[in-house]
């Protein structure tokens, strides 16, 4: 399946969130926002690892909560951290979102857990990645990285995770009391991708599209 969703990147001055600036400005400290917009039953997006790996950014989902969404991330090395996830479908506070549409994280300390209802229609497909690092982030969606070594710590994934290998690096963190400790292994909240109510044609299209992605990747690898 070809790309039919829209991916946009906007950057604002970190000291003035209302001031738009160039995303290529190396002098100004920026806040980046990536928006994935789609209107079909199955939406396919494309994004480079440079954009996706930026620090201190927001990712905004602007699509139906009953659609399938596959986000293809291109690049050999990818890192996702310090990223907030938002959904434009929600502007009032509930058990899944804050009042500004930001996804809530599970918090066992206060008995707050969701069932993955609004993350199980999203998949990040790391097409070329050989090295993928996830840390200091709660990923809202499934992770498909069959060729990558996944370094995963101090974070969680609200979805399925498929990778070539999984490691927890030895990373020291500092708590609020100034004490150092080893970063914990990442947590996978195994919410099944595709566990939503969609029409049968959309489901068939999704399976066909996923097969095409894997076939293209295999052909590319065989030529190297």
N, C-alpha and C positions, 0 to 999 in steps of 0.2 A: 504494500500500500504506500502511496505517496504522501508527502506531508500536506495536510489540509488545515492544521492549526497554525495560529500566529504566535510567535515568540517576540516579545519586545523587552528592551532594557532601557531603563531611565536612571539617571544619577542626579542626586541633589547634594548640596553642600551640607556636610555633617553639622556645621554650626548654624545653618539656616535651612531646615527641611523644605521650605517653600521655594528655594532658589535652585533652579535647574542648572546643571553644569555639564561640561563635556565628560563623558566616561573615560576619556583618554588623558584627562588632566592629571599629571603626576604630582602636582604641587598641592592641590586642594584635597583634603580628606573628604571622601564622598560616601554617601549611603546609596547602595544600589538596590534596584527593584526589578525583578524579572517577572513578567506576566505571561502566563500561558492561557490563550483565549481560543475557544473552540465552540462550534455550534452543532456538530454532527453527533450521531450515536457513537461513532468511534473517531477519536481525534488523535492525529499523529503530529508530534512536534520535533524540532531539531534545534540543538544548541551546542556550542563549542565548549570544551572543557575550560577555556580561559574565562568565559562568562560564568560558567557554573561554579568554578572554584574560587570566585571572589569572596573576600571576607566581609562580615558585617552587612549582610544583605537580607532582603525579603524575597520570598517566592510567593506569588499570588496566583491562585487557580481561578480562572474566569470561564467556567464551563458548567454544564448541567451535572447535578449530582448523580444522575442515572446514566451518564455516558461513560464509555471506556476511554482512557487517556494514556497514551504511550509517549514518553518523553525520551527521545534518542539523544544521548550525550556522546559527542565525538571527541576523542583524544586518548592518547596512551596513558596519561597520568592525570588522575582526577582527585580533588580533595573537596569535601563538603563539611563546613563547620560554621559556627556562629551565624546561623540562618534561621529566620522566622518564617513560618508558613501561614498563609491566609487564604480564605475562601470568600469570594464576592457574594455568594448566595446567602450569607448570614451577616446581619448587622445588629442582632440582638443577642444578648448573653444567654447561653444555655449550657447543657452538660458537655457539649462538644467544642464550643467556641466562646471566646470573650466577646465583649460588646463591639469590638472593632473587627470582628471576623477572623481573629487569630485562633489557630487550633490550640486546644488545651492539651497539655501532656498528662499522662497518667501519674497520679501521686498516691502511692499506697499509704503514706503517712496520714492522709486525711480521707482515705477511702474513696478516692476519685479515680474511677477507671471507666473508659469508654470501650465500645465493642468494634471499633474500626469501621463504623458505618460510612464515614466520609473519606476514608483513605483506601478502601479496597477496590476502587475503580481507577487507581493511578499506579503506573509502573515507570520507574526510571530504568531505561535500557542502556547500559554502558557498552556501546557497540564495540569500541576498539580498546577499551581499558585493559591494561596489564597490571597497573598499580592503582588501587582505589583506597582512599582513606576517608573514613567517616568518624568524626569526633566532635564533642561539644555541640551536638545537634540532635533533634528529634525528627527523623525523616518521616514525612507524611506520604507514604506510598511504598510500594514494593521495590526491591532492588534486584535487577537482573544483570549480573556481571560474570558470565561463564568463563571468561579468559583471564580474569583478574585475581591477584592476591589481594584480599580485602583486609586492611588494617582497621580494626573497629574497636573503639574504646570511648568510655565516658559519654555515652549517648544511647539512643535507641532507634529502632525502626518500627513503625506502625504498618507492618505488611510482611510479605514473604521476602526471603533473602536467598539468592542463588549466586554462588561465586566459585571460582576454581579452588581457592583455599582461603582459610580464615585465620588471622593471627591477632594476638593482643600484644602490642609492643610495651616495653617497659618505659613508662612515661610518669614522671613525678609531677603531682599537682599540689597546690597549697590550699588548705581550707580557711575558713573565716578566722580561726584562731592562730593562723600562721604556721600550722603544722603541715609537714609534707607527707604525702601518701602516694602509693602507686595507683594510677588510673585504673578503674574497674573495666572489665570486659563489657562491650556493648550488649544491650538487651534487645532481643527480637520479640516483639509482640506479634505473633504469627497470624495476622489477619489475612485471610485468603483473598488473593487478587481475583476479581471477577465475581465475587459473591454479592451481586446486585441484580435487580430486576431489569433486564433489557430485552428487546425483541430478539427473536431467533436469528433473523438476518444479520443483526449487529454482532451477535456471538460468533456466527460463522465467519464473518468478515475479520473479526479479531484473530481467530485461530489461523486463518489463511495468511493474514498480514504477518503474524509472528513467525510463521514458517518461512515466509519470504525473507524476513530479516536474517534469520539464521542461515538460510541458503546463500544469500549474498555474502555474508561474512565468511562462510566456508570457502566460497570461490575466491575471495580476496586472499585468504590465508594460503590457499593452494598455489597462488601465483608467486608468492614471495620466495 
